[in-house]
Amino acid sequence: MPNRVSTRFSLFAVSSIAALALVGCVDARGAYDDFGDRLPEEELVDIDAGFVSQLPDVSGEFFLVVHPAGLPEDVVLYFRATMTFTSVTENTGLIDMQAQPLNFMDRSAVGDAFLANEREVGNDAAFTAPFVGTLPAEANPVTQAPAPVNAEMQAILRTENFMCGTLSGQAGSLPLNGTTWGAVRITGDELPAPAYSCDDQPQ
């Protein structure tokens, strides 16, 4: 008899624990949400990083230099880029870009500009833009032949005078993934020193 009572008690205990565990699993997310709802707003922590309180106004002319991935450091593409920035809020905005290819020898304008309009700049100062057009032969130091470019630009506004990022996509037969670029504001008659990555940000 004592053994029978002990067995029944054990079965009851195991069943109760399993039921409690099952209820706990079902309600865990709800309990977490309820807890979040009860927290004062100032105690909630935003895990996102990199937000800015105000975006730099990058309207103006920039010397944009692209370094295709995997090529020697002196093989670069030159553009004269016109940026038009429109503020939407203190830390969001829209940007238009017109990137005119330049001759890789004398840096004179050649061919048609690459255009991107009304690209949204987020509160992390970043935006993406299509980089699509034809790179003229005079602007192409790789093959010195016209090359269709179908790429996307990933960009971040660092200061009013500098932006940078990466390119992904294709230029002719050349894959662009891993390609870097930088753009320095033009402030005089002469083009500034080339910068083709975020690491090249001027002081």
Sequence and secondary structure as in RCSB ss.txt:
>XXXX:A:sequence
MPNRVSTRFSLFAVSSIAALALVGCVDARGAYDDFGDRLPEEELVDIDAGFVSQLPDVSGEFFLVVHPAGLPEDV
VLYFRATMTFTSVTENTGLIDMQAQPLNFMDRSAVGDAFLANEREVGNDAAFTAPFVGTLPAEANPVTQAPAPVN
AEMQAILRTENFMCGTLSGQAGSLPLNGTTWGAVRITGDELPAPAYSCDDQPQ
>XXXX:A:secstr
 HHHHHHHHHHHHHHHHHHHHHHHHHHHHHHHHHHHHHS GGG         SS     EEEEEEEE TTS TT 
 EEEEEEEEEEEEETTEEEEEEEEEEE TTT  B S  EEEEEEEE TTSEEEEEEEEEE GGG TTTSS EEEE
EEEEEEEEETTEEEEEEEEEETTEE TTEEEEEEE  SSS      SGGG   
